[in-house]
């Protein structure tokens, strides 16, 4: 009786051929090996031999007719993947420079992990177990909260860890779309269930009480009060306030502020969502007093302008400002990158007399310090307070969304329940104004603004004695 050769039987059980595709077992995992367009490919399949044979048969059929196998991918290193992803945001998606910088900072932790903890040759080699090690690495890491090298370091907060991981999910989603990962490979960061990571050490969000609204405006000097009353009663972002231009962004006759993108002047709304915000009569009167007979320049000028300083570009209309920016950009020897173009634009805005967002924050901190609340340092507090003001008055969710400048699609994700209906629903200006006045018109802080205005409409603006930030 003839017995089969045991080594031959073992080889047959650990390898197979389907046409031009060779399958073999390495450990407990099946791999396929074949050539496509002159390149040898060896994709990892899994532990199921039958599944490997079916996939080999499918690949062989595609190779016979000259079609792509569907398993081909371009392995690249994680630093190369990150550069390509950021370049796509820069040149294709045109994400804001600030957004790209946040993505760059978040993914820098991933590059450091690959350098300090485990050396990973390609993005395709990054496994779910590496993602878990990366979370442990982030939990141990000490960072400077403001990014400054000399700042005191602290551990990353839970929200910071989640943001870094969510950014890494987007990075590897891009890798899948661009076929830098095997098509059968799962995004390694999705196995972490990032949405279930609890936020236990979040920075508390501060909202002024009704009494604190009054005390805040009472603590403002003559230069500060129009600035912060506008933020409080419109919910604008500080970046939107400092980029308001006369006359196109302000309609005091009808009582509206128009938040508009200004790409030709180097600035855009954070979410790109333009919107119109009604103004209370008190705020209209305050702005009329503030502007006097000025018809060009920024709505809110630097503090030193109240003392007589005339910015060199303050009398230029928008069309002339666009030409001025083009001239300044053309003065460079070569075409500057977008980041440099925005820096040139910011310098032009300073010459126009506009504020810097950092100056708004500095002035806000001076006011809260006078109130005895020095730990409240973010002007965003006024935006949170405005949104809460609308909620307290039961303003329609769609109107709230439009006044805040948020994307309508966010309704479906945050429980408002409008979903696609928000895309088909449009708010009439009179409805928006009626609900706005219902929320804002009853605030006691408005009385502070009325008294302030009544005391000053009979005399010109007086510059404050408060110390001014350099350049203001």
C-alpha positions in Angstrom: 0.0 0.0 0.0 1.4 3.4 -1.0 1.4 6.2 1.6 1.4 9.9 0.5 4.5 11.9 1.1 3.7 13.9 4.3 5.8 16.9 3.2 4.1 17.0 -0.2 0.7 16.8 1.5 1.7 19.7 3.8 2.8 21.8 0.9 -0.5 21.2 -0.9 -2.5 22.2 2.2 -0.5 25.4 2.7 -0.4 26.6 -1.0 -2.5 26.6 -4.1 -2.6 28.0 -7.6 -5.5 29.5 -9.5 -4.2 30.4 -12.9 -1.7 33.3 -12.5 -2.4 33.7 -8.8 -0.5 31.8 -6.2 -1.9 31.5 -2.7 0.2 30.5 0.3 -0.1 30.3 4.1 2.1 32.3 6.4 1.4 31.3 10.0 -2.4 31.2 10.1 -2.9 33.9 7.5 -3.4 33.4 3.7 -1.6 35.6 1.2 -1.9 35.9 -2.5 1.0 36.6 -4.9 0.6 37.7 -8.5 2.0 40.2 -11.0 0.1 43.2 -12.3 1.5 45.7 -14.7 5.0 44.5 -14.0 4.7 44.8 -10.2 4.6 41.9 -7.8 1.7 42.2 -5.4 1.3 40.1 -2.2 -1.9 41.1 -0.5 -2.8 39.7 3.0 -6.2 38.0 2.8 -7.1 36.4 6.1 -7.5 33.0 7.8 -10.2 31.5 5.6 -8.7 29.3 2.8 -11.9 29.1 0.8 -12.3 32.9 0.8 -8.7 33.2 -0.3 -9.3 30.8 -3.2 -12.5 32.7 -4.3 -10.6 35.9 -4.3 -7.7 34.4 -6.2 -10.2 33.1 -8.9 -11.7 36.6 -9.2 -8.3 38.2 -9.5 -7.2 35.7 -12.1 -10.3 36.3 -14.2 -9.6 40.1 -14.1 -5.9 39.6 -15.0 -6.9 37.4 -18.0 -8.9 40.2 -19.6 -6.5 42.9 -18.6 -8.6 44.5 -15.9 -7.3 45.9 -12.7 -7.4 43.4 -9.9 -9.0 45.7 -7.4 -6.4 44.9 -4.7 -3.6 47.0 -6.0 -2.6 49.9 -3.7 0.3 52.3 -3.4 2.0 51.8 0.0 3.5 55.1 1.3 4.9 56.2 4.6 2.8 58.1 7.1 4.7 61.4 6.7 4.1 61.1 2.9 0.5 60.4 3.5 0.1 63.4 5.8 1.8 65.7 3.2 -0.5 64.6 0.4 -3.6 64.9 2.7 -2.7 68.4 3.8 -1.9 69.4 0.1 -5.4 68.2 -0.9 -6.9 70.5 1.8 -4.7 73.3 0.6 -5.1 73.1 -3.1 -8.3 71.1 -3.8 -10.7 71.5 -0.9 -9.3 75.0 -0.1 -9.8 74.6 3.6 -8.9 77.6 5.7 -5.3 78.2 6.7 -6.3 77.9 10.3 -8.0 74.6 9.7 -5.0 73.2 7.9 -2.7 74.3 10.7 -4.9 72.5 13.3 -4.7 69.4 11.1 -1.0 69.7 10.9 -0.6 70.1 14.6 -2.9 67.1 15.4 -1.1 64.8 13.0 2.3 65.9 14.2 1.5 63.7 17.3 1.1 60.7 15.0 4.5 61.3 13.4 6.2 61.7 16.8 4.5 58.4 17.9 6.1 56.7 14.9 9.4 58.1 15.7 9.5 57.7 19.5 7.4 54.5 20.2 7.3 52.2 17.2 8.8 52.4 13.8 6.1 51.8 11.1 7.3 51.5 7.6 4.1 52.4 5.7 0.6 53.5 6.5 -0.6 50.1 5.4 1.4 48.6 8.3 -0.5 50.7 10.9 -2.8 48.3 12.7 -5.6 48.7 15.3 -3.2 47.7 18.0 -1.0 50.6 17.0 -4.0 52.9 17.3 -4.5 51.7 20.9 -0.9 52.3 21.7 -1.2 55.8 20.2 -4.0 56.6 22.6 -1.9 55.5 25.5 1.0 57.6 24.1 -1.4 60.7 24.0 -2.5 60.2 27.5 1.1 60.3 28.8 2.1 63.3 26.6 2.7 66.7 28.1 1.8 69.7 25.8 1.9 73.5 26.0 -1.8 74.7 25.9 -1.1 77.7 23.7 1.6 76.0 21.6 4.3 78.3 22.9 7.6 76.6 23.6 8.1 78.4 26.9 4.6 77.8 28.3 4.0 75.5 31.2 3.1 72.0 29.9 0.2 69.8 31.0 -1.4 66.6 29.9 -3.7 66.6 26.9 -7.4 67.1 27.8 -9.9 64.5 26.7 -11.3 66.8 24.1 -7.8 67.3 22.7 -7.3 63.5 22.5 -10.6 63.0 20.7 -9.8 65.8 18.2 -6.4 64.2 17.4 -8.0 60.8 16.9 -10.8 62.2 14.8 -8.2 63.9 12.6 -6.3 60.7 12.2 -9.5 58.9 11.2 -9.9 61.5 8.4 -6.2 61.0 7.4 -6.7 57.3 7.0 -10.0 57.7 5.3 -8.1 59.7 2.7 -5.5 56.9 2.5 -8.3 54.4 1.7 -9.8 56.7 -1.0 -6.5 57.2 -2.6 -5.7 53.4 -2.4 -2.7 53.8 -0.1 -4.2 51.1 2.1 -5.2 47.5 1.0 -8.9 47.6 0.1 -9.6 44.8 2.5 -8.0 46.7 5.4 -10.1 48.6 7.9 -9.3 52.2 9.0 -7.3 51.3 12.1 -8.7 54.3 14.1 -12.3 53.3 13.6 -11.9 50.3 15.9 -11.4 52.7 18.8 -15.1 53.9 18.9 -13.8 57.5 19.4 -17.3 58.9 20.0 -17.6 56.8 23.2 -14.5 58.3 24.7 -15.8 60.3 27.7 -15.0 64.0 28.1 -14.2 64.2 31.8 -11.9 67.2 32.1 -13.4 69.6 29.7 -12.9 73.3 30.3 -16.2 74.7 31.6 -18.3 76.9 29.3 -19.1 80.3 30.9 -22.4 82.0 30.2 -23.2 85.4 31.8 -26.2 85.7 33.9 -28.7 88.5 33.3 -27.1 90.5 36.1 -23.6 89.8 34.9 -24.6 91.1 31.4 -25.5 94.4 33.1 -22.3 94.5 35.2 -20.2 93.6 32.1 -21.5 96.6 30.1 -21.3 98.9 33.1 -17.6 97.9 33.4 -16.8 98.9 29.8 -15.2 102.2 28.9 -16.4 104.4 26.0 -14.3 102.6 23.4 -15.2 99.1 24.7 -18.9 99.4 25.1 -19.9 99.7 21.4 -17.6 96.8 20.6 -18.9 94.4 23.3 -22.5 95.5 23.1 -22.4 94.6 19.4 -20.9 91.2 20.2 -23.4 90.6 23.0 -26.6 91.5 21.1 -25.7 90.0 17.7 -23.8 86.8 18.6 -21.0 87.6 16.1 -17.6 85.9 16.2 -14.8 88.4 17.1 -13.3 87.6 13.7 -16.5 88.7 12.0 -16.7 91.9 14.0 -13.2 93.1 13.2 -13.8 92.5 9.4 -17.0 94.5 9.1 -16.6 97.2 6.4 -18.5 100.3 5.6 -20.9 100.7 3.8 -21.6 97.2 2.4 -21.7 95.3 5.7 -23.9 97.8 7.7 -27.4 99.0 6.8 -28.4 101.3 9.7 -31.3 102.7 7.9 -33.1 99.3 7.9 -31.2 98.0 11.0 -29.2 95.1 9.7 -25.6 93.8 9.8 -24.5 91.7 6.9 -21.8 89.1 7.5 -20.2 88.5 4.2 -17.2 86.6 2.9 -14.3 88.8 1.6 -12.0 86.4 -0.3 -10.6 89.3 -2.4 -9.6 91.0 0.8 -8.1 87.9 2.4 -10.9 87.0 4.8 -13.8 84.6 4.9 -16.5 83.6 7.5 -15.4 80.6 9.5 -18.1 78.3 8.2 -18.4 80.3 4.8 -22.1 80.8 5.8 -23.0 84.4 5.1 -25.9 85.8 7.1 -27.9 88.8 8.0 -28.4 89.9 11.7 -31.1 92.4 12.7 -30.0 95.2 15.1 -32.0 96.5 18.1 -32.8 100.3 17.8 -30.5 101.0 20.7 -27.6 99.4 18.9 -28.4 101.2 15.7 -28.3 104.6 17.5 -25.0 103.6 19.2 -23.4 102.7 15.9 -24.7 106.0 14.3 -23.0 107.9 17.1 -19.8 105.9 16.9 -19.4 106.3 13.1 -20.4 110.0 12.8 -19.9 111.1 9.2 -17.4 108.3 8.3 -18.5 106.2 5.3 -15.5 104.1 4.6 -13.1 101.8 6.6 -13.9 99.3 9.2 -16.9 99.7 11.4 -14.8 99.3 14.5 -11.5 101.1 14.4 -8.4 100.7 16.6 -8.5 102.5 20.0 -6.0 105.1 18.9 -8.4 106.3 16.2 -10.6 107.8 18.9 -7.7 110.0 19.9 -7.3 111.4 16.3 -5.1 108.8 14.6 -5.9 108.5 10.8 -5.0 105.1 9.3 -3.5 105.5 5.9 -6.1 103.4 4.1 -9.2 104.3 6.1 -10.7 106.4 3.2 -10.3 103.7 0.6 -13.5 102.0 -0.7 -13.6 98.2 -1.0 -12.8 98.2 -4.7 -9.7 100.3 -4.1 -8.7 98.0 -1.2 -8.8 95.0 -3.5 -6.5 96.7 -5.9 -4.2 97.7 -3.1 -3.9 94.1 -1.9 -3.2 92.9 -5.4 -0.4 95.5 -5.7 1.1 94.4 -2.4 1.1 90.8 -3.4 2.6 91.7 -6.8 5.5 93.4 -5.0 6.8 90.0 -4.0 9.5 88.5 -6.3 7.6 85.3 -6.7 4.0 84.2 -6.3 3.5 83.9 -2.5 1.8 80.9 -1.0 -1.7 81.3 0.5 -0.4 81.6 4.0 1.9 84.5 3.0 -1.0 86.1 1.0 -3.1 86.1 4.1 -0.3 87.6 6.1 -0.1 90.5 3.6 -3.9 90.9 3.8 -3.8 91.1 7.6 -1.1 93.8 7.3 -3.4 95.8 5.0 -6.3 95.5 7.4 -4.1 97.0 10.1 -3.3 99.9 7.8 -7.0 100.2 7.3 -7.4 100.8 11.0 -9.1 97.4 11.8 -8.7 95.6 15.1 -6.9 92.4 15.6 -8.8 89.5 17.2 -6.2 89.3 19.9 -6.8 92.9 20.9 -10.6 92.2 21.3 -9.6 89.4 23.7 -7.2 91.6 25.6 -9.9 94.3 26.0 -12.4 91.6 27.1 -10.1 90.4 29.8 -9.7 94.0 31.1 -13.4 94.3 31.5 -13.9 91.0 33.2 -11.0 91.8 35.5 -12.8 95.0 36.5 -15.9 92.9 37.2 -13.9 90.7 39.5 -14.1 87.7 37.1 -10.5 87.5 35.9 -10.8 83.8 35.0 -13.3 84.5 32.2 -10.9 85.3 29.4 -12.7 84.3 26.1 -14.9 86.8 24.2 -16.7 83.7 22.9 -18.6 84.0 26.3 -20.7 86.7 24.7 -21.6 84.4 21.8 -22.6 81.6 24.2 -24.7 84.1 26.1 -26.4 85.3 22.9 -27.3 81.8 21.9 -28.6 81.1 25.4 -30.6 84.3 25.2 -32.3 83.0 22.0 -33.0 79.7 23.7 -34.5 81.3 26.7 -36.9 83.2 24.5 -37.9 80.0 22.6 -36.7 81.4 19.3 -37.4 79.0 16.4 -34.5 76.6 16.0 -34.1 77.5 12.3 -33.9 81.2 13.2 -31.4 80.5 15.9 -29.3 78.5 13.4 -29.4 81.4 10.9 -28.5 84.0 13.5 -25.6 82.0 14.8 -24.3 81.2 11.3 -24.2 77.5 11.7 -24.7 75.0 8.9 -28.3 73.8 8.5 -27.2 70.2 8.2 -26.1 70.3 11.8 -29.8 70.2 12.9 -30.0 66.5 12.0 -26.9 65.7 14.2 -27.8 67.8 17.2 -31.4 66.7 17.9 -33.4 69.6 16.5 -35.1 67.1 14.1 -35.3 69.3 11.1 -32.9 67.3 8.9 -33.5 68.0 5.2 -36.5 70.2 6.0 -34.0 72.9 7.0 -32.8 73.0 3.4 -36.3 73.7 2.1 -37.3 76.2 4.8 -36.4 79.9 4.4 -36.9 82.6 7.0 -38.4 85.9 6.0 -36.5 88.9 7.3 -39.6 90.2 9.3 -39.9 86.8 11.0 -36.2 86.8 11.9 -36.5 90.4 13.3 -39.6 89.6 15.3 -38.1 86.6 17.0 -34.8 88.5 17.5 -36.5 91.4 19.2 -38.5 88.9 21.3 -35.2 87.6 22.7 -33.0 90.7 22.8 -35.5 93.6 23.5 -36.3 92.5 27.0 -32.7 92.2 28.3 -31.8 94.6 31.2 -28.4 95.1 29.7 -30.0 97.1 26.9 -30.9 99.8 29.5 -27.2 100.2 30.3 -26.6 100.9 26.6 -29.5 103.3 26.5 -28.2 105.3 29.5 -24.7 105.3 28.0 -25.9 106.6 24.7 -28.1 109.3 26.2 -25.1 110.6 28.2 -23.0 110.9 25.0 -25.2 111.9 22.1 -24.8 115.6 23.1 -20.9 115.4 22.9 -18.3 113.8 20.8 -16.6 110.5 21.7 -14.0 110.8 24.4 -11.0 108.5 24.3 -10.6 106.3 27.4 -7.7 106.6 29.8 -7.3 102.8 29.9 -3.9 101.5 28.7 -4.0 100.8 25.0 -2.5 97.7 23.4 0.5 98.5 21.2 -0.7 99.5 17.7 -4.3 100.1 18.8 
